[in-house]
Amino acid sequence: MTNNEGAVGAGRRAHAEALLARYPSVSADELTDLLHWFRKEATALEIGLIASDPALAEPYRQFSARHIDKLTAVDAIRALIFAAALLAVLTLLFWVAV
């Protein structure tokens, strides 16, 4: 990572922190931007820094409970596909063993 990339990342985190500090009083576009940053751009370290900031603790808790921690339909479908594949493999192994 170059110094420029680090500066851009720090700037994006500062922007996300500013939006999060105003949460839930953010516009729809700002919420979309915040969701994109958390889901696609933020590193685990950046999320940890935000989560451990006492000034952002309550807005972060509310934001993550409403938007990040939810099990989506896509997540449920992936889990079902995984479970079905696992069951198929186990069934095949049992069938071959008998």
Secondary structure, DSSP 8 states (H G I E B T S, - for coil): --HHHHHHHHHHHHHHHHHHHHTTS--HHHHHHHHHIIIII--HHHHHHHHT-TTTHHHHHHHIIIIISS--HHHHHHHHHHHHHHHHHHHHHHHHH-
